[in-house]
Amino acid sequence: MTDQTQKLEKFKQAVFDEAAAKADEIIKETREQCEEMVARAKADADYLVSESKAKADKEYRESTQRTASAGKLESRRRVLTAREEIIGKVFANVREKLEAFRKTAAYETLLIKRVEECAKAYPDKKGEVRVAAADMKYADKLTCGGRFTVSESSTILLGGVMVVFTEDNLAMDCTFDNEYNRQKNGFAGKAGLGVN
């Protein structure tokens, strides 16, 4: 081999070695960039999975809470409806019994007794006895010897009397309507039909 050929061979080898070194460096840089890209993509994917899971968990919890709340409200509504039906039936029966009682002699005796009790409570006062339209037939027996006037009241539907002392701005309500409403309003709690 000639000197010229050797030089050419060395030059060729030097160029080849330099190209191989450059190629190795490019490959190494490319691998590092790929690894970085894969690591970033994995981190992004992990973040998205975590966010999606958190969002799905939150939506599930909210959906569960809404369903539970709706169930509680529906249950409460059913209890209230059933309670109102029970109270309605009980007090419809009470109304019927009051209507039947108003047709007895004991009712007339009760009216007179209530008026006399009111008269005794305020012995020096004159007043007005108010009764239901159907009870005006007892008017002459409810005057307490002329101390009271008797008048019809459109607000008294179930019976009983209300004695009003106008001068003192005082009313003694002995009506069945008053007692009926008071009992009806307190019935749910007394009968264990309260809603928690």
CYANA upper distance limits for C-alpha pairs under 8 A (distance plus 0.5 A):
  1 MET  CA      5 THR  CA      6.68
  1 MET  CA      6 GLN  CA      7.15
  2 THR  CA      6 GLN  CA      6.73
  3 ASP  CA      7 LYS  CA      6.64
  4 GLN  CA      8 LEU  CA      6.63
  5 THR  CA      9 GLU  CA      6.46
  6 GLN  CA     10 LYS  CA      6.52
  7 LYS  CA     11 PHE  CA      6.50
  8 LEU  CA     12 LYS  CA      6.49
  9 GLU  CA     13 GLN  CA      6.53
 10 LYS  CA     14 ALA  CA      6.46
 11 PHE  CA     15 VAL  CA      6.61
 12 LYS  CA     16 PHE  CA      6.52
 13 GLN  CA     17 ASP  CA      6.44
 14 ALA  CA     18 GLU  CA      6.52
 15 VAL  CA     19 ALA  CA      6.48
 16 PHE  CA     20 ALA  CA      6.49
 17 ASP  CA     21 ALA  CA      6.56
 18 GLU  CA     22 LYS  CA      6.56
 19 ALA  CA     23 ALA  CA      6.47
 20 ALA  CA     24 ASP  CA      6.57
 21 ALA  CA     25 GLU  CA      6.64
 22 LYS  CA     26 ILE  CA      6.61
 23 ALA  CA     27 ILE  CA      6.49
 24 ASP  CA     28 LYS  CA      6.47
 25 GLU  CA     29 GLU  CA      6.61
 26 ILE  CA     30 THR  CA      6.47
 27 ILE  CA     31 ARG  CA      6.55
 28 LYS  CA     32 GLU  CA      6.70
 29 GLU  CA     33 GLN  CA      6.60
 30 THR  CA     34 CYS  CA      6.52
 31 ARG  CA     35 GLU  CA      6.51
 32 GLU  CA     36 GLU  CA      6.60
 33 GLN  CA     37 MET  CA      6.53
 34 CYS  CA     38 VAL  CA      6.49
 35 GLU  CA     39 ALA  CA      6.50
 36 GLU  CA     40 ARG  CA      6.55
 37 MET  CA     41 ALA  CA      6.45
 38 VAL  CA     42 LYS  CA      6.44
 39 ALA  CA     43 ALA  CA      6.58
 40 ARG  CA     44 ASP  CA      6.49
 41 ALA  CA     45 ALA  CA      6.45
 42 LYS  CA     46 ASP  CA      6.49
 43 ALA  CA     47 TYR  CA      6.56
 44 ASP  CA     48 LEU  CA      6.58
 45 ALA  CA     49 VAL  CA      6.51
 46 ASP  CA     50 SER  CA      6.51
 47 TYR  CA     51 GLU  CA      6.50
 48 LEU  CA     52 SER  CA      6.37
 49 VAL  CA     53 LYS  CA      6.45
 50 SER  CA     54 ALA  CA      6.57
 51 GLU  CA     55 LYS  CA      6.50
 52 SER  CA     56 ALA  CA      6.47
 53 LYS  CA     57 ASP  CA      6.44
 54 ALA  CA     58 LYS  CA      6.54
 55 LYS  CA     59 GLU  CA      6.58
 56 ALA  CA     60 TYR  CA      6.49
 57 ASP  CA     61 ARG  CA      6.60
 58 LYS  CA     62 GLU  CA      6.59
 59 GLU  CA     63 SER  CA      6.41
 60 TYR  CA     64 THR  CA      6.46
 61 ARG  CA     65 GLN  CA      6.55
 62 GLU  CA     66 ARG  CA      6.54
 63 SER  CA     67 THR  CA      6.57
 64 THR  CA     68 ALA  CA      6.52
 65 GLN  CA     69 SER  CA      6.43
 66 ARG  CA     70 ALA  CA      6.46
 67 THR  CA     71 GLY  CA      6.56
 68 ALA  CA     72 LYS  CA      6.65
 69 SER  CA     73 LEU  CA      6.60
 70 ALA  CA     74 GLU  CA      6.54
 71 GLY  CA     75 SER  CA      6.50
 72 LYS  CA     76 ARG  CA      6.50
 73 LEU  CA     77 ARG  CA      6.51
 74 GLU  CA     78 ARG  CA      6.69
 75 SER  CA     79 VAL  CA      6.71
 76 ARG  CA     80 LEU  CA      6.58
 76 ARG  CA    195 VAL  CA      7.82
 77 ARG  CA     81 THR  CA      6.55
 78 ARG  CA     82 ALA  CA      6.53
 79 VAL  CA     83 ARG  CA      6.39
 79 VAL  CA    195 VAL  CA      7.96
 80 LEU  CA     84 GLU  CA      6.55
 80 LEU  CA    195 VAL  CA      7.92
 81 THR  CA     85 GLU  CA      6.73
 82 ALA  CA     86 ILE  CA      6.69
 83 ARG  CA     87 ILE  CA      6.59
 83 ARG  CA    188 ALA  CA      8.04
 83 ARG  CA    193 LEU  CA      6.98
 84 GLU  CA     88 GLY  CA      6.35
 85 GLU  CA     89 LYS  CA      6.64
 86 ILE  CA     90 VAL  CA      6.63
 87 ILE  CA     91 PHE  CA      6.50
 87 ILE  CA    184 LYS  CA      7.91
 87 ILE  CA    187 PHE  CA      8.07
 87 ILE  CA    188 ALA  CA      7.93
 88 GLY  CA     92 ALA  CA      6.38
 89 LYS  CA     93 ASN  CA      6.76
 90 VAL  CA     94 VAL  CA      6.86
 91 PHE  CA     95 ARG  CA      6.55
 91 PHE  CA    184 LYS  CA      7.66
 92 ALA  CA     96 GLU  CA      6.82
 93 ASN  CA     97 LYS  CA      6.80
 94 VAL  CA     98 LEU  CA      6.64
 95 ARG  CA     99 GLU  CA      6.64
 95 ARG  CA    158 LEU  CA      8.07
 96 GLU  CA    100 ALA  CA      6.70
 97 LYS  CA    101 PHE  CA      6.53
 98 LEU  CA    102 ARG  CA      6.67
 98 LEU  CA    158 LEU  CA      7.56
 99 GLU  CA    103 LYS  CA      7.42
 99 GLU  CA    158 LEU  CA      7.74
100 ALA  CA    104 THR  CA      7.74
101 PHE  CA    106 ALA  CA      8.04
101 PHE  CA    107 TYR  CA      6.74
102 ARG  CA    107 TYR  CA      5.79
102 ARG  CA    108 GLU  CA      8.28
102 ARG  CA    159 GLY  CA      7.80
103 LYS  CA    107 TYR  CA      7.55
104 THR  CA    108 GLU  CA      7.85
105 ALA  CA    109 THR  CA      6.99
106 ALA  CA    110 LEU  CA      6.60
107 TYR  CA    111 LEU  CA      6.79
108 GLU  CA    112 ILE  CA      6.89
108 GLU  CA    138 TYR  CA      7.68
109 THR  CA    113 LYS  CA      6.63
110 LEU  CA    114 ARG  CA      6.63
111 LEU  CA    115 VAL  CA      6.81
111 LEU  CA    142 LEU  CA      7.99
111 LEU  CA    160 GLY  CA      6.69
111 LEU  CA    161 VAL  CA      7.12
112 ILE  CA    116 GLU  CA      6.69
112 ILE  CA    141 LYS  CA      7.32
112 ILE  CA    142 LEU  CA      6.29
113 LYS  CA    117 GLU  CA      6.66
114 ARG  CA    118 CYS  CA      6.82
114 ARG  CA    161 VAL  CA      7.82
114 ARG  CA    174 CYS  CA      7.50
115 VAL  CA    119 ALA  CA      6.68
115 VAL  CA    129 VAL  CA      8.13
115 VAL  CA    142 LEU  CA      6.94
115 VAL  CA    144 CYS  CA      7.97
115 VAL  CA    161 VAL  CA      7.84
115 VAL  CA    163 VAL  CA      7.68
116 GLU  CA    120 LYS  CA      6.65
116 GLU  CA    144 CYS  CA      7.29
117 GLU  CA    121 ALA  CA      6.74
118 CYS  CA    122 TYR  CA      7.04
118 CYS  CA    163 VAL  CA      7.49
118 CYS  CA    172 MET  CA      7.67
119 ALA  CA    123 PRO  CA      5.98
119 ALA  CA    125 LYS  CA      8.15
119 ALA  CA    144 CYS  CA      8.01
125 LYS  CA    147 ARG  CA      8.23
125 LYS  CA    165 PHE  CA      7.59
126 LYS  CA    147 ARG  CA      5.69
126 LYS  CA    148 PHE  CA      6.31
126 LYS  CA    165 PHE  CA      7.11
127 GLY  CA    147 ARG  CA      7.27
127 GLY  CA    148 PHE  CA      5.45
127 GLY  CA    149 THR  CA      7.14
127 GLY  CA    163 VAL  CA      7.14
127 GLY  CA    164 VAL  CA      5.99
127 GLY  CA    165 PHE  CA      5.06
127 GLY  CA    166 THR  CA      7.13
128 GLU  CA    148 PHE  CA      5.60
128 GLU  CA    149 THR  CA      5.29
128 GLU  CA    150 VAL  CA      6.24
128 GLU  CA    151 SER  CA      7.70
128 GLU  CA    163 VAL  CA      6.12
128 GLU  CA    164 VAL  CA      5.61
128 GLU  CA    165 PHE  CA      7.07
128 GLU  CA    166 THR  CA      8.35
129 VAL  CA    142 LEU  CA      7.87
129 VAL  CA    143 THR  CA      8.17
129 VAL  CA    148 PHE  CA      6.78
129 VAL  CA    149 THR  CA      6.49
129 VAL  CA    150 VAL  CA      5.14
129 VAL  CA    151 SER  CA      6.78
129 VAL  CA    161 VAL  CA      7.02
129 VAL  CA    162 MET  CA      6.21
129 VAL  CA    163 VAL  CA      5.01
129 VAL  CA    164 VAL  CA      6.88
130 ARG  CA    150 VAL  CA      6.30
130 ARG  CA    151 SER  CA      5.49
130 ARG  CA    152 GLU  CA      6.09
130 ARG  CA    153 SER  CA      6.16
130 ARG  CA    161 VAL  CA      6.22
130 ARG  CA    162 MET  CA      5.59
130 ARG  CA    163 VAL  CA      6.76
130 ARG  CA    164 VAL  CA      8.17
131 VAL  CA    135 ASP  CA      6.46
131 VAL  CA    136 MET  CA      7.12
131 VAL  CA    150 VAL  CA      7.91
131 VAL  CA    151 SER  CA      6.91
131 VAL  CA    152 GLU  CA      5.66
131 VAL  CA    153 SER  CA      6.08
131 VAL  CA    156 ILE  CA      6.89
131 VAL  CA    159 GLY  CA      7.41
131 VAL  CA    160 GLY  CA      7.05
131 VAL  CA    161 VAL  CA      5.64
131 VAL  CA    162 MET  CA      7.24
132 ALA  CA    136 MET  CA      7.31
132 ALA  CA    152 GLU  CA      6.13
132 ALA  CA    153 SER  CA      5.97
132 ALA  CA    154 SER  CA      7.06
132 ALA  CA    155 THR  CA      8.10
132 ALA  CA    156 ILE  CA      5.46
132 ALA  CA    157 LEU  CA      6.40
132 ALA  CA    158 LEU  CA      8.04
132 ALA  CA    159 GLY  CA      6.38
132 ALA  CA    160 GLY  CA      8.11
132 ALA  CA    161 VAL  CA      8.40
133 ALA  CA    152 GLU  CA      5.84
133 ALA  CA    153 SER  CA      7.23
133 ALA  CA    154 SER  CA      7.68
135 ASP  CA    139 ALA  CA      7.84
135 ASP  CA    159 GLY  CA      7.89
136 MET  CA    150 VAL  CA      8.38
136 MET  CA    151 SER  CA      7.95
136 MET  CA    152 GLU  CA      7.11
138 TYR  CA    142 LEU  CA      7.10
139 ALA  CA    143 THR  CA      7.47
139 ALA  CA    150 VAL  CA      6.27
139 ALA  CA    151 SER  CA      8.37
142 LEU  CA    148 PHE  CA      7.91
142 LEU  CA    150 VAL  CA      7.58
143 THR  CA    147 ARG  CA      6.37
143 THR  CA    148 PHE  CA      5.04
143 THR  CA    149 THR  CA      6.41
143 THR  CA    150 VAL  CA      7.23
144 CYS  CA    148 PHE  CA      6.77
156 ILE  CA    160 GLY  CA      8.20
156 ILE  CA    175 THR  CA      7.52
156 ILE  CA    177 ASP  CA      6.92
157 LEU  CA    177 ASP  CA      7.09
158 LEU  CA    175 THR  CA      7.96
158 LEU  CA    176 PHE  CA      6.02
158 LEU  CA    177 ASP  CA      5.89
159 GLY  CA    175 THR  CA      6.35
159 GLY  CA    176 PHE  CA      5.82
159 GLY  CA    177 ASP  CA      7.35
160 GLY  CA    174 CYS  CA      6.33
160 GLY  CA    175 THR  CA      4.47
160 GLY  CA    176 PHE  CA      5.76
160 GLY  CA    177 ASP  CA      8.26
161 VAL  CA    173 ASP  CA      7.21
161 VAL  CA    174 CYS  CA      5.66
161 VAL  CA    175 THR  CA      5.42
162 MET  CA    171 ALA  CA      7.27
162 MET  CA    172 MET  CA      6.14
162 MET  CA    173 ASP  CA      5.02
162 MET  CA    174 CYS  CA      5.92
162 MET  CA    175 THR  CA      6.56
163 VAL  CA    171 ALA  CA      6.17
163 VAL  CA    172 MET  CA      5.63
163 VAL  CA    173 ASP  CA      7.07
163 VAL  CA    174 CYS  CA      8.29
164 VAL  CA    169 ASN  CA      8.15
164 VAL  CA    170 LEU  CA      6.38
164 VAL  CA    171 ALA  CA      4.79
164 VAL  CA    172 MET  CA      6.82
165 PHE  CA    169 ASN  CA      6.55
165 PHE  CA    170 LEU  CA      5.64
165 PHE  CA    171 ALA  CA      6.62
166 THR  CA    170 LEU  CA      6.85
166 THR  CA    171 ALA  CA      8.43
173 ASP  CA    178 ASN  CA      7.49
174 CYS  CA    178 ASN  CA      7.71
174 CYS  CA    179 GLU  CA      8.23
175 THR  CA    179 GLU  CA      7.14
176 PHE  CA    180 TYR  CA      6.19
177 ASP  CA    181 ASN  CA      6.59
178 ASN  CA    182 ARG  CA      6.64
179 GLU  CA    183 GLN  CA      6.48
180 TYR  CA    184 LYS  CA      6.50
181 ASN  CA    185 ASN  CA      6.53
182 ARG  CA    186 GLY  CA      6.84
183 GLN  CA    187 PHE  CA      6.21
184 LYS  CA    188 ALA  CA      8.18
186 GLY  CA    190 LYS  CA      6.93
187 PHE  CA    191 ALA  CA      6.31
188 ALA  CA    192 GLY  CA      6.66
188 ALA  CA    193 LEU  CA      5.13
188 ALA  CA    194 GLY  CA      6.07
189 GLY  CA    193 LEU  CA      6.19
189 GLY  CA    194 GLY  CA      5.58
